[in-house]
Amino acid sequence: MKAWTHGDTNNGDDEWGEEIKLAEQAVQAVNKLNPKPKFFLLCGDLVHGMPGTRWKKNQEQDLKNVLKNTDQDIPLVFVSGNHDIGNTPSRETIDEFCQNWGDDYFSFWVGGVFFLVLNSQLYFDSSKCPELRQAQDAWLDEQLAVAANQKCKHIIVFQHIPLFLSQPDEDDDYFNLEKSVRQEIMEKFHKAGIRAVFSGHYHRNAGGSYKGLEMVVSSAIGCQLGQDTHGLRVVVVTEEKVVHRYYSLTDLGSQGIEKELLDMLAKQK
């Protein structure tokens, strides 16, 4: 946040006390949720420091110290973002992320729902590691074939960079994926029956839809670039639908989720 307020994105990341407090507030809010969430996912840019920068390791250690306080029964899921592995990632930066936080792409099942975590930096610029993008593409096709055979209730994707911010055919931007890449992925996801894609990166809430595929862009626990509050998005998945609400950390921590979502959950029992 200091980097943003001081207008110095290269050197302004030497203080992160405020971010630590917000991350602690987020963990406390998640721990208080009742019923317990099936998992707590951070959708990329775990810290501000880019690979090879001075403060990255310290920031990562401080984040881990905060996250250790997450309820042991709530699994943590991490997505890689551009600040984690670089705008132009390499095998080295991705390896370092994997050693620290787990795989850069993987899938998992929860209650009949199939989740895919992708490394969207490989779609943004894979010029330093084209073979890794090819490997992810091949893996993704295999996973979607598995999902088709398993008759899952829903398929949901997490990736740091949004496919688009509001319109599927919007112009290329730093905050979305380049049009030709975007079109190919959207069509692949649509054909596979993917229900929703959840992303971060934009530091603002946004989103839209493409042929029934919902693109959900969530703001941040930390730095806000728009008018949103420091917050978290709570997602409720039922047999029929995927419903989500963005909450400020203060509201979520003090009041929890609203009755409408609780009622939906109660009906699933």
Backbone hydrogen bonds in HBPLUS format (Angstrom, degrees):
<---DONOR---> <-ACCEPTOR-->    atom                        ^
c    i                          cat <-CA-CA->   ^        H-A-AA   ^      H-
h    n   atom  resd res      DA  || num        DHA   H-A  angle D-A-AA Bond
n    s   type  num  typ     dist DA aas  dist angle  dist       angle   num
A0005-THR N   A0001-MET O   2.91 MM   4  6.18 170.2  1.92 157.6 159.6     1
A0006-HIS N   A0002-LYS O   2.85 MM   4  5.83 154.7  1.92 152.2 158.4     2
A0008-ASP N   A0003-ALA O   2.93 MM   5  5.01 138.0  2.11 145.2 153.5     3
A0007-GLY N   A0004-TRP O   3.15 MM   3  5.05 149.2  2.25  96.6 105.9     4
A0012-GLY N   A0008-ASP O   2.93 MM   4  5.33 141.0  2.08 151.7 157.2     5
A0020-ILE N   A0016-TRP O   3.05 MM   4  6.39 152.3  2.13 147.9 155.3     6
A0021-LYS N   A0017-GLY O   3.15 MM   4  6.50 159.8  2.20 147.9 152.0     7
A0022-LEU N   A0018-GLU O   3.02 MM   4  6.35 158.5  2.07 149.6 155.5     8
A0023-ALA N   A0019-GLU O   2.85 MM   4  6.04 159.7  1.89 152.3 157.8     9
A0024-GLU N   A0020-ILE O   2.89 MM   4  6.15 153.8  1.96 149.4 157.0    10
A0025-GLN N   A0021-LYS O   2.93 MM   4  6.19 152.6  2.00 144.5 152.4    11
A0026-ALA N   A0022-LEU O   2.88 MM   4  6.18 149.8  1.97 146.0 154.4    12
A0027-VAL N   A0023-ALA O   2.98 MM   4  6.27 161.6  2.02 150.6 154.5    13
A0028-GLN N   A0024-GLU O   2.95 MM   4  6.21 160.8  1.99 149.4 154.9    14
A0029-ALA N   A0025-GLN O   2.95 MM   4  6.17 155.7  2.01 145.2 151.9    15
A0030-VAL N   A0026-ALA O   2.96 MM   4  6.21 159.3  2.00 152.4 157.7    16
A0031-ASN N   A0027-VAL O   2.89 MM   4  6.07 161.5  1.92 151.1 156.5    17
A0032-LYS N   A0028-GLN O   3.12 MM   4  6.31 138.1  2.31 141.0 150.9    18
A0033-LEU N   A0030-VAL O   3.19 MM   3  5.40 148.7  2.29 104.2 113.2    19
A0040-PHE N   A0075-PRO O   2.91 MM  35  6.27 159.1  1.95 166.6 173.4    20
A0077-VAL N   A0040-PHE O   2.97 MM  37  6.16 154.9  2.03 147.1 147.6    21
A0042-LEU N   A0077-VAL O   2.95 MM  35  6.39 157.8  2.00 170.7 174.7    22
A0079-VAL N   A0042-LEU O   3.03 MM  37  6.21 144.6  2.16 171.9 176.4    23
A0053-THR N   A0050-MET O   3.06 MM   3  5.63 156.3  2.12 144.1 142.4    24
A0059-GLN N   A0055-TRP O   2.94 MM   4  6.13 162.8  1.97 163.6 169.3    25
A0060-GLU N   A0056-LYS O   2.86 MM   4  6.14 160.6  1.90 156.2 161.8    26
A0061-GLN N   A0057-LYS O   2.94 MM   4  6.16 158.3  1.99 147.4 153.1    27
A0062-ASP N   A0058-ASN O   2.98 MM   4  6.21 159.3  2.02 148.3 153.8    28
A0063-LEU N   A0059-GLN O   2.94 MM   4  6.19 155.4  2.00 149.1 156.0    29
A0064-LYS N   A0060-GLU O   2.92 MM   4  6.18 162.2  1.95 151.0 155.7    30
A0065-ASN N   A0061-GLN O   2.93 MM   4  6.19 154.3  2.00 146.4 153.7    31
A0066-VAL N   A0062-ASP O   3.13 MM   4  6.42 147.4  2.24 142.5 150.2    32
A0066-VAL N   A0063-LEU O   3.11 MM   3  5.18 121.0  2.47  96.6 111.0    33
A0067-LEU N   A0063-LEU O   2.88 MM   4  6.14 168.8  1.89 158.8 161.9    34
A0068-LYS N   A0064-LYS O   2.92 MM   4  6.03 136.4  2.11 147.8 157.2    35
A0069-ASN N   A0066-VAL O   3.09 MM   3  5.88 162.2  2.12 119.2 124.5    36
A0070-THR N   A0067-LEU O   2.95 MM   3  5.43 166.6  1.97 118.0 120.7    37
A0074-ILE N   A0071-ASP O   2.91 MM   3  5.50 166.3  1.92 124.9 127.3    38
A0084-ASP N   A0081-GLY O   3.04 MM   3  5.17 136.6  2.23  99.4 112.2    39
A0085-ILE N   A0081-GLY O   3.10 MM   4  6.44 157.1  2.16 158.4 163.2    40
A0086-GLY N   A0082-ASN O   2.64 MM   4  4.61 131.6  1.87 129.6 137.7    41
A0094-ILE N   A0090-SER O   3.03 MM   4  6.21 162.6  2.06 155.1 160.1    42
A0095-ASP N   A0091-ARG O   2.85 MM   4  5.97 156.4  1.90 144.5 151.8    43
A0096-GLU N   A0092-GLU O   2.96 MM   4  6.18 158.0  2.01 148.2 153.9    44
A0097-PHE N   A0093-THR O   3.10 MM   4  6.31 155.1  2.16 139.9 146.3    45
A0098-CYS N   A0094-ILE O   2.91 MM   4  6.19 164.6  1.93 154.1 158.1    46
A0099-GLN N   A0095-ASP O   2.93 MM   4  6.22 152.3  2.00 150.1 157.2    47
A0100-ASN N   A0096-GLU O   3.13 MM   4  6.30 146.7  2.24 141.8 150.5    48
A0100-ASN N   A0097-PHE O   3.01 MM   3  5.13 121.1  2.37  97.4 112.7    49
A0101-TRP N   A0097-PHE O   2.72 MM   4  5.78 165.9  1.74 168.2 171.6    50
A0102-GLY N   A0098-CYS O   3.01 MM   4  4.40 144.9  2.14 114.4 120.6    51
A0106-PHE N   A0117-VAL O   3.07 MM  11  5.35 144.7  2.20 134.2 144.1    52
A0117-VAL N   A0106-PHE O   2.81 MM  11  5.35 175.2  1.82 174.1 173.0    53
A0108-PHE N   A0115-PHE O   2.96 MM   7  5.30 150.8  2.04 141.6 148.3    54
A0115-PHE N   A0108-PHE O   2.82 MM   7  5.30 171.5  1.83 171.4 172.8    55
A0110-VAL N   A0113-VAL O   2.96 MM   3  5.30 158.1  2.01 148.2 155.5    56
A0113-VAL N   A0110-VAL O   2.94 MM   3  5.30 154.8  2.00 115.6 123.9    57
A0153-LYS N   A0112-GLY O   2.88 MM  41  5.70 154.4  1.95 158.9 164.3    58
A0114-PHE N   A0154-HIS O   2.99 MM  40  6.30 166.3  2.01 165.4 162.1    59
A0156-ILE N   A0114-PHE O   2.95 MM  42  6.41 157.9  2.00 158.1 165.0    60
A0116-LEU N   A0156-ILE O   2.90 MM  40  6.32 155.7  1.96 157.0 163.4    61
A0158-PHE N   A0116-LEU O   2.80 MM  42  6.22 153.9  1.87 163.1 169.5    62
A0118-LEU N   A0158-PHE O   2.91 MM  40  6.26 166.4  1.93 171.3 175.8    63
A0122-LEU N   A0119-ASN O   3.25 MM   3  5.99 152.3  2.33 114.9 121.0    64
A0123-TYR N   A0120-SER O   2.98 MM   3  5.17 140.1  2.15 100.8 112.3    65
A0124-PHE N   A0120-SER O   3.09 MM   4  6.40 135.1  2.30 140.1 153.1    66
A0125-ASP N   A0121-GLN O   2.93 MM   4  6.09 174.0  1.93 157.7 156.7    67
A0129-CYS N   A0126-SER O   2.94 MM   3  5.26 147.0  2.05 109.8 120.3    68
A0132-LEU N   A0129-CYS O   2.93 MM   3  5.51 140.2  2.09 115.5 126.1    69
A0134-GLN N   A0130-PRO O   3.07 MM   4  6.40 161.2  2.10 150.3 155.4    70
A0135-ALA N   A0131-GLU O   2.97 MM   4  6.14 149.4  2.06 136.7 145.2    71
A0136-GLN N   A0132-LEU O   2.98 MM   4  6.23 156.8  2.03 144.1 149.6    72
A0137-ASP N   A0133-ARG O   2.89 MM   4  6.15 162.8  1.92 154.8 159.6    73
A0138-ALA N   A0134-GLN O   2.97 MM   4  6.18 161.7  2.00 149.9 154.2    74
A0139-TRP N   A0135-ALA O   2.95 MM   4  6.10 162.3  1.98 147.7 153.2    75
A0140-LEU N   A0136-GLN O   2.78 MM   4  5.96 159.7  1.82 152.7 158.3    76
A0141-ASP N   A0137-ASP O   3.05 MM   4  6.30 160.1  2.09 148.5 152.9    77
A0142-GLU N   A0138-ALA O   3.10 MM   4  6.39 155.4  2.16 146.1 152.8    78
A0143-GLN N   A0139-TRP O   2.88 MM   4  6.18 158.8  1.93 153.5 159.7    79
A0144-LEU N   A0140-LEU O   2.91 MM   4  6.15 157.8  1.95 153.8 159.3    80
A0145-ALA N   A0141-ASP O   3.07 MM   4  6.25 144.3  2.20 139.4 148.8    81
A0146-VAL N   A0142-GLU O   2.98 MM   4  6.33 152.2  2.06 148.0 155.6    82
A0147-ALA N   A0143-GLN O   2.91 MM   4  6.21 160.6  1.94 149.5 154.6    83
A0148-ALA N   A0144-LEU O   2.99 MM   4  6.16 151.8  2.07 139.1 146.3    84
A0149-ASN N   A0145-ALA O   3.18 MM   4  6.45 147.0  2.29 142.1 150.0    85
A0149-ASN N   A0146-VAL O   3.06 MM   3  5.22 122.1  2.41  98.3 112.7    86
A0150-GLN N   A0146-VAL O   2.97 MM   4  6.18 139.1  2.14 147.8 160.1    87
A0195-ARG N   A0155-ILE O   2.88 MM  40  5.78 152.9  1.96 154.8 162.2    88
A0157-VAL N   A0196-ALA O   2.98 MM  39  6.37 168.5  1.99 157.7 161.1    89
A0198-PHE N   A0157-VAL O   2.83 MM  41  6.26 163.3  1.86 159.0 161.9    90
A0159-GLN N   A0198-PHE O   3.10 MM  39  6.49 160.2  2.14 159.4 164.1    91
A0200-GLY N   A0160-HIS O   3.02 MM  40  5.15 152.4  2.10 127.1 135.6    92
A0207-GLY N   A0165-LEU O   2.72 MM  42  5.11 123.6  2.03 173.5 165.3    93
A0170-GLU N   A0167-GLN O   3.12 MM   3  5.21 164.8  2.14 117.1 115.9    94
A0176-ASN N   A0173-ASP O   3.39 MM   3  5.44 169.2  2.40 104.8 107.9    95
A0181-VAL N   A0178-GLU O   3.04 MM   3  5.58 115.9  2.47 116.4 131.1    96
A0182-ARG N   A0178-GLU O   2.79 MM   4  5.85 169.0  1.80 160.2 163.4    97
A0183-GLN N   A0179-LYS O   2.85 MM   4  5.98 164.6  1.88 155.0 157.6    98
A0184-GLU N   A0180-SER O   3.29 MM   4  6.43 161.8  2.33 140.0 144.3    99
A0185-ILE N   A0181-VAL O   3.02 MM   4  6.31 162.6  2.05 155.2 160.0   100
A0186-MET N   A0182-ARG O   2.79 MM   4  5.97 170.5  1.80 160.6 163.7   101
A0187-GLU N   A0183-GLN O   3.00 MM   4  6.09 161.6  2.04 146.8 151.7   102
A0188-LYS N   A0184-GLU O   3.02 MM   4  6.19 157.5  2.07 142.6 149.3   103
A0189-PHE N   A0185-ILE O   2.81 MM   4  6.05 164.0  1.83 158.5 162.5   104
A0190-HIS N   A0186-MET O   2.82 MM   4  5.96 158.8  1.86 147.6 154.2   105
A0191-LYS N   A0187-GLU O   2.92 MM   4  6.08 167.2  1.93 151.6 154.7   106
A0192-ALA N   A0188-LYS O   3.05 MM   4  6.22 142.5  2.19 139.6 150.0   107
A0194-ILE N   A0189-PHE O   3.02 MM   5  5.33 166.6  2.04 156.9 153.8   108
A0193-GLY N   A0190-HIS O   3.01 MM   3  5.19 154.0  2.08 104.0 112.4   109
A0214-GLU N   A0195-ARG O   3.04 MM  19  6.36 175.3  2.04 144.3 143.1   110
A0197-VAL N   A0214-GLU O   2.82 MM  17  6.26 153.5  1.89 165.5 174.1   111
A0216-VAL N   A0197-VAL O   2.79 MM  19  6.02 177.8  1.79 175.9 176.2   112
A0199-SER N   A0216-VAL O   2.88 MM  17  6.25 158.4  1.93 166.4 170.2   113
A0218-SER N   A0199-SER O   2.99 MM  19  6.28 172.8  1.99 152.6 152.8   114
A0202-TYR N   A0200-GLY O   2.76 MM   2  5.71 144.3  1.88  97.8  93.3   115
A0225-LEU N   A0203-HIS O   3.17 MM  22  5.43 173.9  2.17 138.8 140.7   116
A0206-ALA N   A0217-VAL O   2.98 MM  11  4.88 158.1  2.03 132.6 134.6   117
A0217-VAL N   A0206-ALA O   3.07 MM  11  4.88 160.6  2.11 132.5 129.5   118
A0208-GLY N   A0215-MET O   3.06 MM   7  5.28 142.6  2.21 134.0 145.4   119
A0215-MET N   A0208-GLY O   2.80 MM   7  5.28 177.0  1.81 153.5 153.8   120
A0210-TYR N   A0213-LEU O   2.88 MM   3  5.06 155.2  1.94 141.3 149.4   121
A0213-LEU N   A0210-TYR O   2.82 MM   3  5.06 164.6  1.84 120.4 125.1   122
A0231-GLY N   A0220-ALA O   3.10 MM  11  6.07 163.3  2.13 128.8 132.2   123
A0249-LEU N   A0230-HIS O   2.88 MM  19  6.06 155.2  1.94 152.1 147.7   124
A0232-LEU N   A0247-TYR O   2.99 MM  15  5.56 148.0  2.10 153.2 162.6   125
A0247-TYR N   A0232-LEU O   2.81 MM  15  5.56 173.2  1.82 170.2 168.8   126
A0234-VAL N   A0245-ARG O   2.81 MM  11  5.46 157.1  1.86 168.9 165.0   127
A0245-ARG N   A0234-VAL O   2.96 MM  11  5.46 153.0  2.04 150.0 158.6   128
A0236-VAL N   A0243-VAL O   2.68 MM   7  5.18 169.3  1.69 164.7 168.0   129
A0243-VAL N   A0236-VAL O   2.83 MM   7  5.18 170.2  1.84 163.4 161.6   130
A0238-THR N   A0241-LYS O   2.83 MM   3  5.30 171.8  1.83 164.4 166.8   131
A0252-LEU N   A0248-SER O   2.93 MM   4  6.12 174.2  1.94 162.2 164.0   132
A0253-GLY N   A0249-LEU O   2.93 MM   4  5.90 158.0  1.98 142.0 148.7   133
A0254-SER N   A0250-THR O   2.97 MM   4  6.09 148.1  2.07 145.9 154.3   134
A0255-GLN N   A0251-ASP O   2.74 MM   4  5.57 163.5  1.77 152.4 157.7   135
A0256-GLY N   A0252-LEU O   2.96 MM   4  4.50 137.8  2.14 112.6 123.0   136
A0261-LEU N   A0258-GLU O   3.13 MM   3  5.74 125.7  2.44 112.0 123.3   137
A0262-LEU N   A0258-GLU O   3.14 MM   4  6.48 161.6  2.17 149.9 155.7   138
A0263-ASP N   A0259-LYS O   2.75 MM   4  5.96 158.4  1.80 159.7 164.5   139
A0264-MET N   A0260-GLU O   3.18 MM   4  6.41 152.4  2.26 137.0 144.0   140
A0265-LEU N   A0261-LEU O   3.03 MM   4  6.35 157.5  2.08 150.9 156.3   141
A0266-ALA N   A0262-LEU O   2.90 MM   4  6.16 156.1  1.95 148.7 155.7   142
A0267-LYS N   A0263-ASP O   3.08 MM   4  6.34 148.7  2.19 147.0 153.9   143
A0268-GLN N   A0265-LEU O   2.99 MM   3  5.28 144.5  2.12 105.0 115.7   144
A0269-LYS N   A0266-ALA O   3.26 MM   3  5.64 157.6  2.31 107.7 114.1   145
